[in-house]
Amino acid sequence: MSRIDYQGVLDEIIDEVQSEFGKGHVASYIPALKRVPPRKFGMAAVTVDGDVFSVGDAFEAFSIQSISKVFTLSMALNAKGVALWQRVGREPSGDPFNSLVQLEHERGVPRNPFINAGALVITDCLVASTVNARRQIIDFIRRRSGNAGLCYDVEVARSEKTHGHLNAAMAYFLKSHDNLNSDVEAVLDVYFHQCAIAMSCVDLARGFLYLANGGDCPLSGVSVHERSRAKRINALMMTCGLYDSVGSFAFRVGMPAKSGVGGGIVGVIPRVLSVAVWSPELDPSGNSHVGTKALELFTTKTGMSVF
Ligand code: GLN
């Protein structure tokens, strides 16, 4: 197979997505996110051999939001093993990521670990199984991405906390169904902070390399997961990583990925690379509009997808 000119592909993509700006909306329900310039665009691809390709604002940090849920799921699976699946499901939600209705209908067992309710259960596992969950989470992500300087954006965390009534309602609802063991406010505090971690596209693409590489982190030399667990996390991203538009994302892009309302999306092509994109304008499901287009172009131009 001839070598792919990843840099050439990224250079083409940034030109071709220009006409897509202005069609989505920057998240406004978290006031601190509203301040981000809407036309930011960055993209980075990192191969499992460590080659880095980037374009645009790929080195600028932004709020990773729900992308953090992949890292916390990895940590919770390592802490709790398969017992975790008694508390959270593995099916796509087909509903918005912050839906309370579904949680009530299903008696406090969230559909999957990537909707907010599911992520709160995962965070509860970490709060219960570690002395300082906030520290453990940032350390895990620093090691995965090879960037010791990563930190929480405290202003975003505070903004989420002040406006996070729906998440608080969900957490108390989980508690009433005995599916949240720790103190509710402690879990919410960690959850709001994990969402408020600031990372660039390059950090994120590096950070997801262990999932592209069968569970082994090429940067730290650590085996994070056995191969079958990495496979399962990728499968969950494929089926649940883009909320209620996961089907059309699979149709258009064809790779396991996770989005966040900060406008980031990170995907992996197993055994080859991970790729991250950032563009803050969101579609109605809460996924980056331009970012989705950019990833669609990426898999089309490189001829690489999981299908
Ligand atoms: N912090 C956001 C929330 O709890 C995360 C949502 C997202 O990125 N989809 O609503």
Residues whose N, C-alpha, C, O or C-beta is under 5 A from the ligand:
A	BS01	LIG	Q65 S66 F97 N116 C195 S259 G260 V261 G286
